[in-house]
Amino acid sequence: MVSSASRLVLDLVARVGALADGETAQVPVLPGEEQVVAEWCSRTGNDFVEVRAGSAVVRRGRPPGTDEVLAELPPERRPGARLWLYTNFDCNLACDYCCSRSSPQAARRALGVEAIRRLVQDAAEARVSEVFLTGGEPFLLLDLDEIVAACTAYFPTTLLTNGMLFRGPRLDMLRRMSRDRLVPQISLDSATPERHDRHRGRGTWQRAVAGIRTALDEGFRVRVAATIPGDEMTSAEEETVFHVFLDDLGVLRADQIIRPVAQRGFAETGVALTVETLVPEITVTADGTYWHPVGAAHLDQLVTREIFPLDAAIEDVRRQFADHQRTMLGAARHFPCA
């Protein structure tokens, strides 16, 4: 007479043996037989997923571990390589597609220099390789030079700005920043004012171009990023004109970025970006730690309300990302139509 455990093992061999790697099967189990399934999976190199409605769910083969999943990405794109810090949320502009809903009416919600000092120290221990400062408009903060100094002491740092406030005390702050360790990234959406001013306000194109020239004249390497709504995506000819315009300003071709609008914040249309579809880039604001900078004003991308310890949030995001990738791999099926 075949025992219940033996019958279960035979059932597992038959059902799981017929699967392709990564596929799952449901095997009926009686109460208490979960341990038999777990031991069989451990010995045969398969994955015991869960018990569901009286059946054990078993995946053929072992899912890749977190480190194996992350190894599929270039090192500079792996979760935890880049750290984004929202210095503040208030801004001198109210761009109609701002992902963080920044404007002159937005509350500041500043991280503050002391928190940023601690964050970059923690980031160094967590093997972060690069820091990005964004807002809001960071140059509204009169201690921004201290914030930048805290970051550049540990990391190459990129500072996102609209470039319109480089005068008086704020120009003095810019001049105190490291030319070797800091890259200002200035927003400019087009080679002529029309598109840029339509979304950011009349006269803003001219002031942004002046800001680019000022930063270059002060000896900084400058990156320029254009944000283009989907219904206004540039033709190849327009892109060429834009690149030539930036070339003539003195911006390196490698530092010229054209990106679509994300459907976040003020933007009612654009590229839909979710936790499941984004490679995470750890983002810290005064409100908590988020999955990605485009989602730093949205609860669906909130990782934790805590900003310390940073390494715990990084590990949590790395694990969640690997889980998402494994789920997609497990859900994939080969369905030939030809």
C-alpha positions in Angstrom: 0.0 0.0 0.0 1.4 3.4 -1.0 1.6 5.9 2.0 0.0 9.3 1.8 3.5 10.9 1.8 4.7 8.6 -1.0 1.6 9.4 -3.0 2.2 13.1 -2.6 5.8 12.8 -3.7 4.8 10.9 -6.8 2.2 13.6 -7.5 4.9 16.3 -7.1 7.3 14.4 -9.5 4.6 14.1 -12.1 3.2 17.6 -12.0 6.4 19.6 -11.4 8.4 17.3 -13.9 6.0 18.4 -16.7 6.8 22.1 -16.1 9.2 24.4 -17.8 11.6 26.2 -15.6 9.9 29.1 -13.8 6.4 27.7 -14.2 4.2 26.7 -11.2 1.9 23.8 -10.4 -0.7 23.3 -7.7 -0.5 20.0 -5.9 -3.4 18.9 -3.6 -2.2 18.4 0.0 -3.8 17.3 3.2 -3.4 19.3 6.5 0.1 18.7 7.8 1.6 17.7 4.5 3.3 21.0 3.8 6.5 19.8 5.4 6.7 16.9 3.0 6.4 19.4 0.1 9.0 21.7 1.6 11.5 18.9 2.1 10.9 17.5 -1.4 11.5 21.0 -2.9 14.7 21.5 -0.8 16.1 18.2 -2.0 15.1 18.5 -5.7 16.0 22.2 -6.2 12.5 23.5 -6.7 10.7 26.4 -5.0 7.8 25.9 -2.5 5.8 29.1 -3.1 2.8 28.8 -0.7 -0.2 26.8 0.2 -3.4 28.0 -1.4 -6.9 26.6 -1.1 -5.8 23.1 -0.1 -3.0 22.9 -2.7 0.8 23.5 -2.5 2.0 25.9 -5.2 5.4 24.7 -6.4 7.6 26.5 -9.0 10.0 24.4 -11.0 13.6 25.5 -10.3 15.0 28.0 -7.9 14.1 31.7 -8.3 17.2 33.9 -8.6 18.3 35.5 -5.4 18.3 39.3 -4.9 22.0 39.6 -5.8 21.5 37.5 -9.0 18.5 39.7 -10.0 20.5 42.9 -9.4 23.5 41.6 -11.3 21.4 41.8 -14.4 21.6 45.6 -14.2 24.7 47.8 -14.9 26.3 48.6 -11.5 25.4 52.3 -11.8 21.7 51.5 -12.2 21.3 49.0 -9.3 19.1 50.1 -6.5 21.2 51.9 -3.9 23.8 53.1 -6.3 22.2 56.6 -6.7 20.7 58.6 -3.9 18.2 61.4 -4.5 17.6 64.1 -1.9 14.7 66.5 -2.2 16.2 69.6 -0.5 12.8 71.4 -0.6 9.5 71.5 -2.5 8.9 75.2 -2.9 9.9 76.7 -6.3 9.9 80.1 -8.0 8.1 78.5 -11.0 4.9 76.4 -11.4 5.7 74.2 -14.4 2.6 72.5 -15.6 4.1 69.0 -15.6 6.1 69.1 -12.4 6.2 65.6 -10.9 6.6 66.9 -7.4 3.8 69.5 -7.5 6.3 72.3 -6.7 5.3 76.0 -7.0 5.7 79.3 -5.2 2.6 78.2 -3.1 4.1 74.8 -2.1 5.2 74.3 1.5 9.0 74.2 1.8 9.3 70.8 3.5 13.0 71.1 3.6 15.3 68.2 4.6 17.7 70.6 6.2 21.5 70.6 6.2 21.9 68.5 9.4 19.7 65.6 8.1 21.5 65.7 4.8 24.9 65.5 6.5 23.8 62.4 8.3 22.2 60.9 5.2 25.4 61.3 3.1 27.5 59.8 5.8 25.1 56.8 6.0 25.1 56.6 2.2 28.9 56.3 2.1 28.6 53.3 4.5 25.9 51.8 2.3 28.2 52.1 -0.8 26.1 54.7 -2.6 28.2 56.0 -5.5 26.4 59.3 -6.5 24.1 61.9 -5.0 21.4 64.0 -6.8 19.9 67.1 -5.1 16.5 68.3 -6.4 13.4 70.1 -5.4 11.5 72.4 -5.7 14.1 74.9 -6.5 17.2 74.2 -4.4 18.6 77.7 -4.9 15.7 79.1 -2.8 17.7 77.8 0.2 20.3 80.2 1.5 22.2 77.3 3.1 22.4 75.4 -0.2 26.2 75.8 -0.3 26.5 74.0 3.0 24.2 71.2 1.7 26.3 70.9 -1.5 29.6 70.9 0.5 28.2 68.1 2.7 27.4 66.0 -0.4 30.5 66.7 -2.4 32.7 65.8 0.6 31.6 62.2 -0.1 30.2 61.9 -3.6 30.1 63.3 -7.1 26.9 65.3 -6.9 24.4 66.6 -9.4 22.3 69.6 -8.5 19.0 70.1 -10.4 17.9 73.7 -10.9 16.0 75.9 -13.2 19.1 78.2 -13.3 17.2 81.4 -12.8 18.5 82.6 -9.5 22.2 83.1 -10.1 22.6 86.6 -8.8 23.4 88.3 -5.6 23.8 86.0 -2.6 22.8 82.9 -4.6 25.4 83.6 -7.2 27.9 83.9 -4.3 26.7 80.4 -3.1 27.2 79.0 -6.6 30.8 80.3 -6.6 31.5 78.6 -3.3 30.6 75.2 -4.7 33.1 72.5 -6.0 33.8 72.6 -9.7 35.4 69.1 -9.5 32.6 67.4 -7.6 29.4 69.2 -8.6 27.5 69.2 -11.9 24.6 71.7 -12.1 21.7 70.2 -14.2 19.6 73.0 -15.7 16.2 72.6 -17.2 15.8 73.8 -20.8 13.1 72.3 -23.0 13.8 73.8 -26.4 16.2 75.7 -28.6 13.7 78.6 -28.8 11.4 80.1 -26.2 8.0 78.9 -27.4 7.8 75.4 -26.0 9.8 76.1 -22.8 7.8 79.2 -21.9 4.5 77.5 -22.7 5.0 75.1 -19.8 7.3 77.1 -17.4 6.2 80.7 -17.8 6.8 83.6 -20.1 10.4 84.8 -20.1 11.7 81.6 -18.4 13.6 80.4 -21.5 15.8 83.5 -21.7 16.6 83.3 -17.9 17.4 79.6 -18.1 19.8 80.2 -21.0 21.4 83.0 -19.0 21.8 80.6 -16.1 23.5 78.0 -18.3 25.9 80.6 -19.5 26.6 81.8 -16.0 27.3 78.3 -14.7 29.6 77.6 -17.6 31.4 81.0 -17.2 32.0 80.1 -13.5 33.8 77.0 -14.5 31.2 74.3 -14.0 30.5 71.4 -16.2 26.8 71.8 -16.9 24.2 69.2 -17.8 21.0 70.3 -19.5 17.7 68.3 -19.4 14.7 68.9 -21.6 11.3 67.6 -20.6 9.0 67.1 -23.6 5.2 66.2 -23.4 4.2 63.2 -25.5 2.1 65.2 -27.9 5.1 67.6 -28.5 7.8 65.0 -29.0 10.5 66.5 -31.1 11.3 65.4 -34.7 14.8 64.3 -35.6 15.3 67.7 -37.1 14.2 69.5 -34.0 16.4 67.3 -31.8 19.4 68.2 -34.1 18.6 71.9 -33.8 18.4 71.6 -30.0 21.7 69.7 -29.7 23.5 72.2 -32.0 22.2 75.0 -29.9 23.5 73.4 -26.7 26.8 72.6 -28.4 27.2 76.3 -29.3 26.6 77.2 -25.6 29.4 74.9 -24.6 27.4 72.0 -23.1 28.9 68.6 -23.9 26.8 66.3 -26.1 27.0 63.6 -23.3 25.4 66.2 -20.9 22.4 66.9 -23.1 19.3 64.9 -22.0 15.8 64.7 -23.6 13.2 62.9 -21.6 9.4 62.5 -21.7 6.9 63.9 -19.2 6.0 61.4 -16.4 2.3 61.2 -15.6 2.9 62.3 -12.0 2.3 65.5 -10.0 0.7 68.2 -12.1 1.0 66.2 -15.3 -2.4 64.7 -16.3 -0.8 62.8 -19.3 2.6 61.3 -19.9 4.5 58.1 -19.3 2.8 56.0 -16.6 5.4 55.0 -14.1 4.7 52.6 -11.2 6.8 50.7 -8.6 6.5 47.6 -10.8 7.8 49.4 -13.9 10.5 51.6 -12.5 14.0 50.5 -11.6 14.2 52.2 -8.2 16.4 55.1 -7.3 16.3 55.7 -3.5 14.8 59.1 -2.9 14.6 60.9 0.5 12.4 63.8 1.3 11.3 65.5 4.6 8.2 63.2 4.4 10.0 59.9 4.1 11.9 57.5 1.7 10.5 56.9 -1.7 11.0 54.4 -4.6 12.0 56.9 -7.3 12.3 60.7 -7.6 9.3 61.0 -10.0 7.1 59.5 -7.3 8.3 61.5 -4.3 5.0 63.3 -3.9 2.9 60.1 -4.2 2.0 57.6 -1.5 2.1 54.6 -3.9 5.9 55.0 -4.1 6.4 55.6 -0.4 8.8 53.0 1.0 8.8 54.2 4.6 8.1 57.4 6.6 11.5 57.0 8.2 14.6 58.5 6.6 17.0 56.8 9.0 18.6 54.3 8.9 19.2 54.7 5.2 20.7 51.3 4.7 17.6 49.6 5.9 15.5 51.4 3.3 18.0 50.5 0.6 17.9 46.8 1.5 14.1 46.9 1.6 13.9 48.4 -1.9 16.5 46.0 -3.2 14.4 43.1 -1.9 11.1 44.5 -3.2 12.6 45.1 -6.7 14.0 41.5 -6.8 10.6 40.2 -5.8 8.9 42.2 -8.6 11.4 40.8 -11.1 10.9 37.2 -9.9 7.1 37.6 -10.1 7.4 38.8 -13.7 9.7 36.0 -14.6 7.4 33.4 -12.9 4.3 34.9 -14.7 5.9 34.8 -18.1 4.7 31.9 -20.3 5.9 30.8 -23.7 2.8 30.8 -26.0 3.9 30.1 -29.6 1.6 31.3 -32.3 3.8 30.3 -35.2 
